[in-house]
Amino acid sequence: MKGTILLYYSFIFDDGFTKDKYFIILNNPGPDELIVTCITTSQPNDRPDRDGCHHKDNLYVLNANYDYFSKKTWIQFYRVFKFGQARFKKLIQNGDVEEKGILRPKTIKALINCIKLSEDIPYYDLQLI
């Protein structure tokens, strides 16, 4: 469901590094459609501090304790992560991914609107959202 917050335990990055990471579902996929997600971070690393949309940086910033996250959180959408339905179900069944919460409807709407302003998101991915 759009806005669902997932914790992916031991997510494997392209460089082989693994870390527990939060993802947010960006769409309401049909039974045969891909689940589109983006990743989050709580590490500031010279990112904008003001909450809200930063589409030129491919970020949406949530203040601490506003939605689910207890720390200021940067939702990163420079790259979206897609999961097939079968793989996603298996990740949930195996306990590799766990649903932790859901963004407020106002927040997910603002996030999606922000993503649509990005010049870096491929058209195909935007169509899935």
N, C-alpha and C positions, 0 to 999 in steps of 0.2 A: 504494500500500500504506500502511495506517495507520502513522503515525510517520515517514514519509519526509520528509526535510528538503529543501526546494527553494530554489534561489536564482533569483529572478525579476529579470532584468536590466532596468533602467529601468522599474520598475513605475510606472504612472500613477495617482496618487491623485485623489480626487474634485475637488480644487482645481487639478488640472493639473500639480502638482509631480511630478517623477519622481525615483526613487532605486532603487538595487539593494536588494531586500528579501528576507529569508528568510521562507518560509512552511512550515507543517507540515501534512501531510495528516492529517485526523482520522477518516477512514472507510476502509473497504474496499469501494468502490462496485462494483456490478455493471456490465455493459457499457453499460446505458442510464441509469445513475444519475449524479447529480452528484458531483463530487469536492469535498469540503468541506475547507477549509483555514482556518488562522488565521495571523496575521502576528506577527513577532517584532521586538524592538528591543533594543539594547544601551545605550540612553540611560536613565540612572536617573530623571531628571526627577521627583523627589519620589515615586517608586514604592517599594513595600515592598522592603526589602533581604534579609529572611530567605527562604531557599529554600523551595520548595514552593507549596502552594495558597493563593491569596488570592482566593477566589471572589467576595467582595463588591466587590473591585476589578477583577474579570474578568481576573485575571492568574495565571500560573503562573511561578515564578522558578526558573531553573536556575543553579547555581553555575558559574563558569568551569571549563572543562576536564572537566566531568562527563560530558556526552554529546558532541556534535559541536562545540559552540561554545567558542571560546577565551576569550571574555569572558562575564561575568555576563549572562544573557539573560532578558528578560521576554517570555513568550509571552502575547500579548494576544488575548482572545476576547470582547471587548465587541461585536465584529462578526466574523462569519465570512464568508469569501470562497468563492463556489461557482463551479466551472468545469464546463462541459459537456465530455463526453468528446472530441468533435471539436475543440473549441477548445484543450483541454489538449494533445492530440496535436500540433496545429499549433504551439503555443508551444514544445514540446519539439523538434520537427523544425526549426523556424526558429532554434533556439538561444537563444530568449528566456527559457526556463526550463531549469534544469539540476538534476538530482538530485545532492545533495551528501553525503547520509548518511542515517542513520536513528536515531531515538531508541531507547534501550534499552526492551525490553518493559515493564519496571517503570515507566519514566518515562511512556510513552504511556498506560498504564493509569491512573496517578495524574493525568495531565493530563485525560483523559476524565472521570474521576470528579469532578475539580474543576469542569469545565465544567458537568456535570450539576447542581451545587449552585448555579449562577448563576441569579438571578432575571431576568436580562436577555436570555437566549437564547430566541428564539422556539421554541415546541413543534415546529414543522415542522423547524427546523434540528437540534434534539435527536434527532428521529426518524431523520434521515439519518446521524447519528453512531452 
